[in-house]
């Protein structure tokens, strides 16, 4: 019965998100709060400002989809990281890795409410966990701006997750911003009842 309900929910979410994506409107459903799926323009940069990349990073991360399920609150404002996520270590040139800027938004959530919002029963069961993460992958991937190219699932050595877990996380996307002269990434993953959405950029 659970598998049937999960399957039915996935089909419903996919159809609904695809329709709303085509319309370029806000998704407002039990599975999400407010996920902007319309095309968004990248911010203009002023390279005479020594902090232009940091400012650009902070602006762009706010344009990314929110957590793709019911969450309780946004934990603080934009969080700045010293280095990019280690899952991108092989995808960023060594001489650029420590120069890249990483900004993140942290979404706190209650597991029972989050699972229910994606039509999955909450319980100590890896199959239910994987079903929840797969549904979250579907919703987030449909919501993100079409300028992003999805590159997940990443390789086993990049994911840093147990082999029995859903292979789609961490989510990863990339794009080139020719106007700013940057290569950019988005990663999203779970940790301690927090959903992390990160924006990474480095100057080519």
VOSE-475521 format. One record per residue: x, y, z of N, C-alpha, C in turn; residue number from 1. Coordinates in pm, 1 decimal, padded with zeros to 6 digits, always signed. Each point is the difference from the previous one (the first is absolute). Layout:
BEGIN
- n.x/n.y/n.z/ca.x/ca.y/ca.z/c.x/c.y/c.z/nr
- X/Y/Z/X/Y/Z/X/Y/Z/NUM
...
REM end
This chain:
BEGIN
- n.x/n.y/n.z/ca.x/ca.y/ca.z/c.x/c.y/c.z/nr
- +00084.2/-00121.0/+00000.0/-00084.2/+00121.0/+00000.0/+00087.2/+00125.3/+00000.0/1
- +00108.8/-00003.7/+00083.5/+00089.9/+00115.8/+00008.7/+00065.0/+00025.1/-00134.2/2
- +00049.4/-00108.0/-00065.6/+00065.2/+00014.9/-00130.2/-00096.1/+00061.0/-00101.3/3
- -00127.1/-00041.3/+00005.7/-00100.2/+00053.2/-00093.3/-00018.1/+00149.8/+00020.5/4
- -00012.4/+00038.6/+00129.7/-00020.0/+00142.1/+00030.6/+00120.5/+00082.9/-00040.5/5
- +00120.4/-00053.7/+00024.2/+00122.3/+00071.8/-00038.5/+00005.3/+00018.0/-00150.4/6
- -00029.7/-00108.4/-00072.3/+00003.4/+00007.3/-00146.1/-00100.9/+00098.8/-00053.7/7
- -00119.2/-00000.6/+00057.0/-00105.7/+00091.6/-00043.4/+00040.7/+00144.8/+00027.3/8
- +00062.0/+00022.3/+00115.1/+00043.6/+00135.1/+00034.8/+00106.8/+00050.8/-00095.3/9
- +00096.5/-00086.1/-00032.9/+00107.7/+00038.3/-00091.5/-00057.3/+00041.5/-00134.5/10
- -00094.9/-00079.5/-00053.0/-00061.2/+00031.0/-00129.2/-00071.8/+00134.0/+00006.5/11
- -00075.0/+00021.2/+00109.9/-00073.8/+00125.1/+00016.4/+00093.1/+00119.8/+00006.8/12
- +00107.0/-00013.6/+00079.3/+00096.5/+00109.3/+00015.7/+00065.9/+00033.6/-00132.4/13
- +00041.7/-00103.3/-00074.6/+00068.2/+00021.8/-00128.0/-00089.8/+00072.4/-00098.3/14
- -00126.1/-00045.5/-00012.0/-00094.2/+00063.3/-00092.3/-00025.7/+00143.8/+00040.7/15
- -00023.9/+00022.0/+00129.0/-00030.2/+00134.4/+00048.9/+00117.5/+00094.9/-00020.3/16
- +00120.5/-00045.1/+00038.5/+00117.8/+00086.2/-00011.5/+00031.7/+00029.4/-00145.3/17
- -00014.8/-00100.0/-00087.4/+00026.6/+00021.6/-00142.8/-00095.9/+00104.3/-00056.6/18
- -00126.6/-00008.1/+00040.1/-00099.5/+00095.9/-00048.2/+00033.3/+00141.2/+00047.0/19
- +00031.8/+00014.1/+00129.0/+00028.8/+00131.9/+00054.3/+00130.8/+00055.7/-00055.0/20
- +00095.8/-00090.0/-00027.3/+00126.3/+00044.5/-00059.1/-00024.7/+00059.9/-00137.2/21
- -00085.5/-00065.0/-00077.4/-00032.8/+00049.1/-00133.7/-00067.9/+00136.2/+00008.1/22
- -00077.0/+00020.7/+00106.6/-00069.9/+00127.3/+00018.2/+00090.3/+00108.8/+00057.5/23
- +00112.8/-00043.0/+00059.1/+00092.2/+00096.8/+00058.6/-00057.5/+00069.5/+00120.9/24
- -00075.3/-00074.0/+00082.6/-00064.3/+00058.9/+00116.4/+00057.2/-00058.8/+00127.7/25
- -00057.1/+00046.6/+00113.3/+00040.9/-00055.0/+00127.5/-00066.6/-00133.9/+00022.7/26
- +00076.8/-00093.8/+00052.7/-00057.5/-00126.3/+00041.8/-00051.5/+00018.6/+00141.8/27
- -00124.5/-00028.9/+00021.9/-00055.9/+00005.8/+00133.8/-00082.1/-00127.1/+00019.2/28
- +00062.8/-00096.6/+00065.1/-00063.1/-00130.7/+00017.9/+00037.5/-00054.6/+00136.3/29
- -00063.6/-00109.2/+00045.5/+00038.0/-00058.8/+00127.7/+00145.3/-00044.5/+00000.1/30
- +00055.8/-00027.2/-00117.2/+00137.9/-00049.7/-00007.0/+00102.2/+00110.8/+00009.7/31
- -00041.0/+00124.2/-00021.7/+00095.1/+00110.3/+00001.2/-00062.5/+00120.5/+00065.7/32
- +00081.6/+00099.5/+00030.3/-00054.3/+00127.3/+00047.4/-00009.8/+00091.9/-00120.4/33
- +00103.8/+00076.6/-00029.1/-00003.6/+00089.3/-00115.2/+00128.2/-00018.3/-00078.6/34
- -00008.1/-00070.2/-00111.6/+00117.0/-00026.0/-00081.5/-00015.7/+00072.9/-00131.6/35
- +00085.5/+00097.3/-00022.9/-00007.1/+00078.6/-00122.1/+00061.0/-00079.2/-00115.3/36
- -00079.1/-00022.3/-00104.5/+00048.6/-00078.5/-00112.2/+00014.8/+00082.1/-00127.3/37
- -00031.8/+00130.3/+00005.1/+00016.7/+00082.1/-00118.7/+00147.8/+00028.6/-00023.3/38
- +00033.5/+00035.8/-00123.9/+00138.2/+00033.0/-00032.0/+00042.8/+00124.0/+00078.1/39
- +00120.2/-00003.4/+00055.9/+00050.8/+00115.5/+00074.1/+00130.2/+00048.5/-00062.5/40
- +00016.2/+00131.6/-00003.1/+00121.0/+00056.7/-00057.2/+00110.7/+00001.7/+00104.8/41
- +00122.0/-00031.8/-00043.6/+00111.9/+00005.6/+00091.9/+00033.9/+00145.4/+00030.1/42
- +00051.7/+00022.6/+00119.2/+00031.1/+00135.8/+00043.2/+00117.0/+00056.7/-00080.6/43
- -00002.7/+00131.3/-00019.0/+00111.1/+00066.6/-00066.6/+00112.8/+00018.3/+00101.5/44
- +00122.9/-00006.4/-00048.4/+00113.1/+00011.7/+00091.0/+00085.7/+00121.0/-00034.8/45
- +00063.4/+00052.6/+00103.1/+00092.5/+00112.1/-00015.6/+00136.4/-00047.8/+00046.6/46
- +00084.6/-00035.7/-00095.0/+00128.8/-00058.2/+00036.1/+00101.2/+00100.5/+00052.4/47
- -00038.1/+00127.3/+00004.9/+00086.6/+00098.3/+00064.3/-00012.3/-00011.2/+00152.2/48
- -00105.2/-00067.3/+00044.8/-00020.9/-00023.6/+00142.9/+00074.0/-00127.8/+00038.2/49
- +00095.8/+00005.4/+00090.9/+00075.7/-00119.7/+00037.7/-00085.4/-00110.8/+00061.1/50
- -00119.1/+00034.1/+00045.0/-00088.4/-00101.0/+00059.9/-00114.0/-00038.7/-00093.6/51
- +00018.2/+00022.9/-00130.3/-00108.4/-00024.1/-00094.5/-00046.5/-00144.8/-00000.7/52
- +00093.6/-00095.1/+00008.9/-00038.6/-00140.6/-00007.0/-00078.0/-00041.9/+00123.3/53
- +00041.0/+00049.9/+00114.5/-00071.9/-00028.9/+00124.4/-00141.4/+00055.5/-00005.5/54
- -00015.2/+00122.7/-00048.5/-00132.4/+00062.1/-00010.5/-00087.1/-00074.2/-00100.8/55
- +00061.5/-00037.8/-00110.8/-00072.8/-00074.7/-00103.4/-00049.5/-00132.5/+00056.9/56
- +00085.5/-00066.9/+00075.6/-00034.8/-00128.2/+00062.2/-00122.6/+00015.6/+00090.8/57
- +00000.1/+00102.5/+00081.5/-00110.0/+00022.5/+00094.2/-00131.7/+00032.2/-00071.5/58
- +00009.4/+00066.1/-00112.9/-00121.0/+00032.2/-00076.0/-00056.1/-00123.0/-00070.1/59
- +00087.9/-00077.9/-00058.7/-00044.8/-00113.9/-00080.5/-00057.9/-00114.0/+00082.8/60
- +00053.1/-00023.1/+00119.5/-00050.6/-00111.1/+00081.1/-00145.8/+00022.8/+00038.5/61
- -00040.0/+00126.5/+00011.5/-00137.9/+00031.2/+00037.0/-00098.9/-00024.4/-00113.9/62
- +00052.0/-00021.0/-00120.4/-00086.3/-00027.0/-00115.2/-00028.0/-00149.3/-00018.1/63
- +00066.5/-00081.9/+00079.6/-00016.2/-00144.9/-00014.3/-00128.1/-00047.7/+00067.7/64
- -00052.7/-00116.1/-00042.1/-00122.0/-00052.5/+00063.2/+00020.4/-00022.6/+00149.5/65
- -00106.3/+00015.3/+00075.2/+00003.4/-00029.3/+00143.4/-00004.2/-00151.5/+00017.9/66
- +00003.5/-00044.9/+00124.4/-00010.7/-00143.6/+00027.6/-00124.3/-00055.4/-00069.1/67
- +00010.7/-00113.8/-00068.6/-00112.3/-00052.6/-00080.0/-00102.1/-00079.5/+00080.4/68
- -00021.2/+00040.9/+00123.0/-00097.3/-00066.2/+00088.0/-00032.2/+00098.0/+00112.1/69
- -00089.5/-00035.7/+00087.8/-00037.7/+00089.2/+00109.2/+00116.2/+00015.8/+00097.1/70
- +00037.5/+00125.3/+00025.9/+00106.4/+00026.0/+00096.4/-00051.8/+00097.3/+00105.5/71
- +00068.3/+00004.5/+00114.3/-00048.3/+00081.7/+00111.2/+00048.5/+00143.5/-00008.2/72
- +00126.1/+00018.6/-00039.8/+00051.6/+00136.3/-00009.5/+00134.2/+00001.3/-00072.2/73
- +00037.2/+00118.3/-00043.9/+00131.6/+00023.8/-00057.4/+00093.1/+00034.8/+00115.5/74
- +00109.4/-00072.3/+00012.1/+00092.7/+00020.5/+00110.7/+00096.1/+00113.7/-00033.9/75
- -00032.2/+00119.7/+00049.5/+00084.2/+00115.9/-00025.5/-00012.8/+00051.2/-00142.5/76
- +00098.7/+00081.0/-00038.4/+00003.1/+00055.4/-00135.6/+00097.2/-00084.1/-00082.4/77
- +00068.5/+00060.2/-00093.3/+00095.9/-00072.2/-00084.0/+00122.8/-00037.1/+00082.2/78
- +00041.3/-00124.9/-00010.7/+00120.1/-00048.4/+00068.0/+00113.6/-00009.2/-00101.6/79
- +00115.3/+00054.2/+00034.2/+00116.7/-00005.0/-00088.0/+00093.9/-00110.4/+00046.6/80
- +00050.2/-00079.8/-00095.0/+00091.5/-00109.5/+00029.7/+00141.1/+00037.3/-00043.0/81
- +00098.6/-00055.9/+00069.3/+00139.7/+00026.8/-00034.3/+00040.5/-00070.1/-00129.7/82
- -00054.4/-00120.4/-00021.5/+00031.1/-00075.5/-00121.5/-00128.0/-00065.0/-00052.7/83
- -00001.2/-00039.5/-00127.0/-00117.9/-00067.3/-00056.4/-00021.8/-00137.1/+00063.3/84
- -00116.3/-00057.2/-00027.4/-00030.7/-00134.4/+00045.6/+00102.4/-00097.4/-00057.6/85
- +00043.7/-00096.5/+00081.5/+00103.5/-00094.9/-00044.4/-00046.9/-00086.0/-00116.8/86
- -00130.5/-00008.9/-00019.9/-00052.0/-00079.2/-00112.3/+00040.4/+00060.9/-00134.1/87
- +00041.7/+00127.6/+00002.0/+00039.6/+00068.7/-00123.6/+00151.5/+00004.1/-00018.0/88
- +00073.2/-00065.8/+00088.0/+00146.5/+00006.4/-00001.3/+00059.0/-00035.3/-00135.5/89
- -00055.9/-00102.0/-00065.0/+00053.4/-00044.5/-00128.9/-00050.7/+00084.3/-00116.5/90
- -00096.7/+00085.2/+00024.7/-00063.6/+00075.5/-00108.7/+00045.3/+00146.3/-00006.1/91
- +00076.2/+00041.0/+00098.5/+00053.5/+00136.0/+00001.3/+00152.3/-00008.8/-00007.1/92
- +00063.2/+00072.5/-00091.7/+00146.9/-00004.0/-00009.5/+00065.7/+00029.7/+00135.3/93
- +00109.0/-00068.5/+00027.2/+00068.1/+00014.7/+00128.9/+00033.8/+00144.6/+00032.2/94
- +00046.3/+00074.7/-00100.4/+00039.2/+00139.0/+00024.0/-00119.6/+00093.2/+00020.2/95
- -00121.0/-00051.6/-00023.6/-00121.3/+00080.5/+00017.0/-00081.1/-00041.4/+00122.8/96
- +00024.7/-00120.2/+00049.1/-00084.6/-00056.5/+00105.9/-00005.5/+00090.1/+00123.3/97
- +00113.1/+00045.9/+00047.4/+00002.4/+00079.7/+00122.6/-00030.3/+00147.7/-00024.3/98
- -00009.8/+00037.8/-00125.8/-00036.6/+00136.9/-00034.2/-00150.3/+00013.2/-00027.1/99
- -00066.6/-00112.6/-00017.1/-00143.6/+00001.0/-00028.7/-00078.5/+00054.0/+00119.4/100
- -00113.4/+00060.5/-00029.2/-00089.1/+00049.5/+00105.3/-00118.9/-00094.2/+00011.8/101
- -00034.0/-00032.7/+00123.3/-00113.4/-00088.3/+00025.9/-00095.3/+00066.3/+00097.6/102
- -00127.2/+00007.6/-00039.3/-00104.4/+00056.6/+00084.7/-00111.8/-00102.8/+00013.8/103
- -00062.1/-00003.2/+00116.2/-00102.2/-00101.8/+00023.6/-00118.8/+00053.6/+00078.1/104
- -00113.8/-00064.2/-00021.1/-00119.5/+00023.1/+00080.0/-00033.2/-00132.0/+00069.6/105
- -00033.9/+00009.0/+00128.0/-00027.2/-00118.9/+00080.0/-00148.3/-00004.0/+00036.3/106
- -00067.1/-00108.1/-00037.6/-00142.2/-00016.4/+00027.1/-00020.9/-00108.4/+00106.1/107
- -00045.2/+00039.1/+00116.5/-00028.9/-00095.6/+00106.9/-00137.3/-00063.1/-00024.5/108
- -00012.6/-00128.3/+00031.9/-00127.3/-00066.4/-00022.3/-00026.7/-00107.2/+00105.3/109
- -00127.4/-00027.9/+00019.1/-00043.1/-00109.9/+00085.9/-00018.4/-00121.3/-00089.9/110
- +00073.4/-00110.0/+00023.4/-00004.3/-00115.4/-00090.5/-00140.5/-00052.4/-00027.9/111
- -00083.1/-00011.1/+00102.4/-00134.4/-00053.3/-00020.1/-00080.4/+00088.2/-00094.9/112
- +00008.4/+00130.9/+00020.4/-00074.1/+00092.1/-00085.9/+00058.2/+00004.1/-00140.7/113
- +00132.5/-00004.2/-00008.3/+00065.3/+00005.5/-00130.7/-00033.5/-00123.8/-00083.0/114
- +00008.3/-00116.8/+00061.5/-00032.1/-00123.9/-00071.4/-00145.4/+00000.3/-00046.6/115
- -00089.1/+00039.8/+00091.1/-00142.4/+00001.2/-00033.0/-00029.2/+00094.5/-00116.1/116
- +00072.7/+00112.4/-00007.7/-00025.7/+00097.4/-00106.0/+00036.8/-00053.9/-00137.9/117
- +00082.8/-00105.4/-00003.4/+00034.0/-00064.5/-00127.0/-00067.4/-00136.5/-00013.5/118
- -00099.5/-00024.8/+00085.1/-00078.8/-00121.7/-00012.0/+00068.9/-00125.7/+00045.9/119
- +00097.7/+00013.9/+00091.2/+00075.0/-00116.3/+00047.7/-00017.3/-00013.0/+00150.7/120
- -00023.1/-00121.7/+00044.2/-00013.0/-00026.6/+00142.8/+00137.0/+00011.2/+00066.5/121
- +00003.5/+00061.8/+00117.5/+00127.6/+00012.7/+00071.4/+00020.4/-00120.8/+00091.2/122
- +00118.7/-00057.3/-00005.2/+00030.5/-00113.8/+00085.1/+00145.1/-00040.4/-00016.6/123
- +00048.0/-00083.0/+00089.4/+00139.1/-00045.7/-00005.9/+00012.3/-00108.9/-00106.4/124
- -00005.1/+00042.3/-00125.0/-00001.5/-00094.2/-00111.2/+00073.4/+00063.1/-00118.1/125
- +00106.2/-00063.9/-00046.1/+00081.2/+00058.2/-00106.8/-00079.3/+00015.1/-00129.2/126
- -00097.0/-00087.4/-00024.1/-00081.0/+00011.0/-00122.0/-00085.0/+00127.0/+00002.8/127
- -00053.4/+00032.0/+00117.9/-00078.3/+00122.6/+00013.1/+00090.6/+00122.2/-00012.3/128
- +00118.6/-00007.6/+00060.1/+00095.8/+00110.5/-00010.0/+00036.8/+00026.5/-00146.0/129
- +00027.3/-00107.4/-00072.7/+00038.8/+00014.8/-00140.6/-00115.3/+00052.7/-00085.3/130
- -00123.0/-00043.0/+00032.9/-00117.0/+00049.0/-00074.2/-00018.1/+00149.4/+00022.9/131
- +00019.3/+00043.9/+00123.7/-00009.7/+00142.5/+00032.3/+00104.7/+00080.0/-00076.2/132
- +00124.1/-00047.7/+00000.3/+00107.9/+00072.7/-00067.4/-00020.5/+00001.3/-00151.6/133
- -00051.4/-00108.1/-00054.5/-00026.2/-00003.2/-00144.4/-00107.7/+00101.2/-00037.5/134
- -00104.2/+00009.3/+00081.4/-00105.9/+00097.8/-00026.1/+00053.4/+00143.2/+00012.1/135
- +00086.1/+00021.9/+00100.2/+00060.2/+00132.5/+00018.0/+00086.7/+00036.1/-00120.6/136
- +00071.2/-00096.4/-00051.0/+00082.2/+00018.2/-00120.2/-00087.4/+00042.7/-00117.4/137
- -00110.9/-00070.7/-00019.7/-00090.1/+00031.0/-00111.1/-00050.8/+00143.9/+00007.0/138
- -00045.9/+00041.0/+00117.2/-00059.5/+00133.0/+00014.1/+00105.7/+00109.3/-00016.6/139
- +00113.5/-00015.3/+00066.6/+00105.2/+00102.0/-00009.0/+00053.0/+00011.6/-00142.7/140
- +00020.9/-00113.0/-00064.6/+00056.5/+00000.4/-00135.6/-00094.8/+00060.9/-00102.0/141
- -00130.1/-00014.6/+00022.6/-00097.5/+00062.5/-00088.6/-00010.8/+00150.2/+00024.7/142
- +00028.9/+00041.4/+00122.4/-00018.9/+00139.7/+00037.2/+00118.0/+00089.6/-00035.6/143
- +00119.7/-00057.3/-00008.2/+00117.4/+00084.4/-00020.6/-00001.2/+00062.5/-00139.1/144
- +00054.4/+00120.1/-00008.5/+00005.9/+00074.9/-00126.0/+00064.4/-00085.4/-00109.8/145
- -00051.9/+00013.5/-00121.2/+00044.3/-00084.3/-00110.8/+00140.2/+00033.5/-00050.5/146
- +00060.9/+00103.8/+00055.9/+00138.4/+00029.8/-00037.1/+00096.7/-00100.2/+00062.8/147
- -00050.1/-00076.7/+00097.4/+00083.3/-00097.7/+00069.8/-00006.7/-00136.7/-00066.1/148
- +00115.9/-00063.0/-00013.1/+00008.2/-00136.5/-00052.9/+00023.3/-00095.9/+00116.8/149
- -00083.8/-00099.6/+00010.0/+00012.5/-00095.3/+00110.3/+00116.2/-00095.9/-00025.4/150
- +00085.6/-00018.4/+00099.1/+00113.0/-00092.2/-00013.2/-00005.4/-00112.6/+00103.1/151
- -00096.6/+00002.2/+00087.3/-00018.2/-00111.9/+00092.8/-00089.9/-00105.0/-00065.9/152
- +00013.9/-00126.5/+00038.2/+00078.9/-00049.4/+00112.5/+00150.6/+00004.2/-00026.4/153
- +00072.6/+00037.2/+00104.1/+00144.8/+00005.5/-00007.6/+00058.0/-00140.8/+00016.9/154
- +00128.9/-00012.6/-00024.0/+00064.6/-00129.9/+00016.6/+00002.0/-00043.3/+00146.0/155
- +00015.3/-00128.4/+00023.3/-00001.7/-00052.6/+00136.2/+00105.3/+00065.5/+00088.5/156
- +00116.6/+00028.7/-00057.3/+00107.5/+00060.8/+00078.8/-00023.1/+00148.0/+00025.3/157
- -00094.7/+00059.9/-00070.6/-00030.8/+00141.6/+00019.5/-00114.6/+00020.9/+00098.5/158
- -00090.8/-00095.5/+00006.4/-00121.6/+00018.7/+00079.7/+00026.1/+00001.0/+00149.8/159
- +00089.4/-00084.2/+00046.9/+00026.5/-00007.1/+00143.2/-00118.1/-00049.0/+00080.5/160
- -00079.1/-00091.2/-00059.7/-00118.5/-00052.7/+00068.2/+00003.8/-00151.8/-00002.2/161
- -00071.7/-00065.9/+00092.5/-00005.0/-00146.6/-00000.3/-00055.7/-00053.6/-00131.6/162
- +00048.7/-00115.1/-00042.3/-00042.0/-00058.2/-00126.6/-00147.2/-00036.0/-00007.4/163
- -00064.7/-00020.0/+00113.8/-00141.0/-00038.8/+00000.7/-00093.9/+00120.3/-00006.1/164
- +00055.2/+00121.0/+00011.7/-00084.4/+00119.8/-00002.6/-00033.2/+00040.1/-00143.2/165
- -00098.1/+00087.9/-00015.0/-00040.6/+00047.2/-00132.8/+00118.6/+00067.5/-00067.8/166
- +00036.8/-00042.8/-00120.9/+00121.8/+00050.0/-00065.8/-00010.8/+00140.5/-00059.2/167
- -00120.1/+00057.1/-00003.0/-00017.8/+00130.9/-00061.8/+00054.1/+00116.8/+00079.8/168
- +00023.8/-00021.1/+00130.9/+00054.3/+00106.3/+00084.3/+00147.0/-00023.4/+00029.7/169
- +00077.5/+00108.5/+00013.1/-00043.7/+00138.8/-00010.6/-00040.6/+00036.1/-00142.4/170
- -00105.0/+00081.4/-00010.6/-00037.2/+00053.0/-00131.0/+00111.1/+00091.7/-00047.4/171
- +00024.3/+00002.4/-00129.3/+00105.6/+00087.0/-00053.3/-00038.6/+00049.0/-00139.0/172
- +00022.4/+00129.0/-00022.8/-00030.0/+00064.9/-00127.7/+00115.7/+00094.0/-00033.0/173
- +00016.6/+00030.7/-00128.5/+00106.6/+00092.8/-00038.8/-00044.4/+00087.6/-00116.5/174
- +00069.6/+00112.6/-00018.0/-00024.1/+00087.9/-00114.4/+00121.7/+00092.7/-00016.6/175
- +00008.5/+00059.2/-00116.0/+00103.5/+00099.4/-00029.0/-00068.4/+00136.1/-00014.0/176
- +00054.9/+00100.8/+00066.4/-00049.7/+00136.1/-00015.9/+00104.3/+00076.8/-00081.2/177
- -00023.3/+00012.0/-00127.9/+00097.2/+00063.9/-00088.6/+00014.9/+00149.1/+00029.8/178
- -00108.5/+00064.2/+00041.2/+00005.7/+00143.2/+00030.6/+00090.9/+00028.0/+00119.1/179
- -00008.9/-00085.6/+00101.6/+00081.8/+00019.4/+00120.5/+00134.9/-00071.1/-00009.8/180
- +00012.2/-00090.0/-00097.7/+00123.5/-00076.3/-00013.1/+00017.3/-00101.6/+00111.2/181
- -00111.8/-00061.1/+00042.4/+00003.5/-00094.0/+00111.1/-00052.6/-00138.3/-00039.1/182
- +00047.6/-00099.4/+00072.5/-00057.4/-00133.4/-00002.6/-00070.7/-00017.6/+00133.0/183
- -00122.0/-00054.3/-00003.7/-00083.2/-00002.9/+00119.9/-00061.1/-00137.6/+00024.9/184
- -00025.6/-00028.2/+00126.9/-00060.3/-00126.2/+00040.6/-00109.0/+00025.9/+00104.2/185
- -00094.8/-00090.5/+00003.7/-00097.8/-00006.2/+00108.2/+00006.6/-00141.3/+00056.2/186
- +00007.8/-00011.0/+00132.0/-00012.5/-00131.0/+00063.5/-00107.3/+00010.1/+00107.7/187
- -00065.4/-00111.0/+00028.0/-00102.7/-00003.4/+00104.6/+00005.5/-00136.1/+00066.8/188
- -00009.5/+00000.4/+00133.1/+00010.0/-00126.7/+00072.2/-00061.7/+00013.4/+00138.7/189
- -00013.5/-00115.8/+00066.9/-00058.5/-00007.3/+00132.5/+00108.3/-00013.4/+00107.1/190
- -00035.0/+00040.1/+00122.8/+00089.7/-00020.2/+00112.6/-00061.3/+00051.3/+00129.0/191
- -00025.7/-00090.1/+00095.0/-00052.5/+00041.7/+00129.9/-00130.4/+00076.3/-00005.4/192
- -00096.2/-00048.6/-00077.6/-00130.9/+00065.1/-00016.3/+00011.3/+00140.9/-00057.2/193
- +00101.6/+00018.5/-00082.0/+00019.7/+00125.8/-00072.8/+00022.9/-00034.3/-00146.8/194
- -00062.0/+00076.7/-00089.2/+00021.4/-00016.5/-00143.3/+00086.5/+00116.9/-00045.4/195
- +00118.3/-00031.2/-00051.4/+00096.9/+00102.1/-00039.3/-00005.5/+00023.8/-00151.1/196
- -00015.9/+00125.1/-00039.0/+00004.0/+00038.3/-00141.2/+00119.2/+00094.2/-00017.4/197
- +00096.8/-00040.0/-00082.2/+00125.0/+00075.8/-00013.3/+00021.2/+00048.8/-00143.6/198
- +00053.7/+00119.9/-00009.9/+00040.6/+00057.2/-00128.3/+00151.2/+00019.5/+00003.8/199
- +00067.5/-00046.8/-00103.8/+00146.1/+00009.5/-00008.0/+00038.1/+00067.4/-00131.6/200
- +00094.6/+00092.2/+00005.6/+00045.7/+00066.9/-00122.4/+00148.8/+00029.6/+00008.6/201
- +00068.6/-00017.0/-00112.3/+00140.3/+00041.9/-00007.9/+00023.5/+00067.4/-00134.1/202
- +00094.5/+00092.6/-00000.7/+00032.1/+00072.3/-00122.5/+00094.6/-00083.1/-00084.8/203
- -00032.4/-00013.8/-00126.5/+00082.9/-00081.7/-00089.6/+00130.9/+00071.3/-00033.5/204
REM end
